[in-house]
Amino acid sequence: MNRLSTPAGTVSRRAHAGMPLAAAVAFAIAAPAASAQEFPQRPVRIMVGFSAGSVVDISARVVAEKLSDGLKQPVLIDNRPSAGGIVAGELVAPANPDGYTILSVSASHAIGPAVTAKLPYDILKDFAGISTTVNVASVLVTAASGPKTVKELIAQVKAKPGSMNFSSGGIASSTHFVAELFNSMAGIQATHVPFKGIPEALNAVIAGTVNYTITPMPNAIPQTASGKVNALGITVAKRQPQMPDTPTIAEAGLAGFRYDTWFGLLAPAATPRPIVDRLNAEVVRVLNLPEIRERFRTLGADPIPMGAREFDKFIAQQAQRFVEVAKQANIKAE
């Protein structure tokens, strides 16, 4: 080995050939700390694996606006919509672990191992949690001319097994998983039509080319209010104040159904802990700002700041839960 690697960069052994061993070790140990103290020195980029307008994108943009104030550097959004967020994850996992490239994820990150036969990265080993951002309810919707209740939709799909379809924001995305869970619990079969993002999946329902989808509430609210879609049921345990007339899917006819969608930010696994902690502190600060909390709530999202290490444990727990749910619901990996 010719070089000594540190999270802050590489230190040439040759350049420090005359340095005493103790001093060289101290230099190598101090380098990451110095880097963390100086971070950031240039813009930070948040990679989003879904299209603009998706909740993964919206949540990242809302946080980024105020995050840049605390970091004193621009925080940029880079959309890479494809494969249910996997492409963006594949780009961030091997990125330079210096805090300048981070990833905006949804619950689909933890769902991946349950529904994807082979991921290009390890969700637990290749990433370090920064913080969760928000928790969002989702809504089962159909086109304006389609079924208007959960029971009507289930009856219609059962009457035409295999001839109806549903859309999602991509294979292995949280919108894919929740729809498959709904189908399994309802005992229905429909064809999956994946899109690059949630807005596209919802637009297909509005256009009538797809029969139904389960979309995050921030996307559903304006389309429901304008009459472009029917809101049949909400995925969480209680009715939401933003859509008080929409029942939960459980009370609308599918007892026991519940699904919560969370969002968060990750860094490459080798990112120095002081930098991760700095990012966490800034994200938590932003999420606790009254104007940010109110902005999210009007969208049907609840801010849920979390410690970085706590987020790592949460993802591991969620991944195990989704594997168990997939087995129970007979959801096969693709």
BELBELHU-V334861 format. One record per backbone hydrogen bond with DSSP energy under -1.0 kcal/mol. NH is the residue of the N-H (numbers start at 1). CO is the residue of the C=O. If there is no record, write none. Layout:
# BELBELHU-V334861
nh->[NH/NH]
co->[CO/CO]
This chain:
# BELBELHU-V334861
nh->[4/6/9/11/13/17/19/24/25/26/27/28/29/30/31/34/35/36/37/38/39/44/45/46/47/48/54/58/59/60/61/62/63/64/65/67/68/70/71/72/76/78/80/82/85/86/87/89/90/91/92/93/95/98/102/103/104/105/109/111/112/114/115/116/126/128/130/131/133/135/136/139/140/141/142/144/146/153/154/155/156/157/158/159/162/163/166/167/168/173/177/178/179/180/181/182/183/184/185/186/187/188/191/193/195/201/202/203/204/206/207/209/210/212/213/215/217/219/220/221/224/225/226/227/228/229/230/232/234/235/243/246/249/252/254/257/259/261/263/264/265/266/267/269/271/276/277/278/279/280/281/282/283/284/285/286/287/288/289/293/294/295/296/297/298/300/301/302/304/311/312/313/314/315/316/317/318/319/320/321/322/323/324/325/326/327/328/329/331/334]
co->[11/9/6/4/2/14/16/20/21/22/23/24/25/26/27/30/31/32/33/34/35/74/100/76/102/78/51/54/55/56/57/58/59/60/61/63/64/66/67/68/44/46/48/49/82/83/82/85/86/87/88/89/92/96/45/266/47/264/106/107/108/111/111/112/122/267/265/265/263/302/261/215/233/213/230/228/143/149/150/151/152/153/154/155/189/160/191/212/193/170/173/174/175/176/177/178/179/180/181/182/183/183/164/166/168/197/198/199/200/202/203/204/204/165/141/139/137/216/216/217/220/221/222/224/223/223/142/140/247/138/240/243/234/248/249/254/235/136/134/105/131/103/128/126/268/272/273/274/275/276/277/278/279/280/281/282/283/284/286/289/290/291/292/293/294/297/296/135/133/307/308/309/310/311/312/313/314/315/316/317/318/319/320/321/322/323/324/325/326/115]
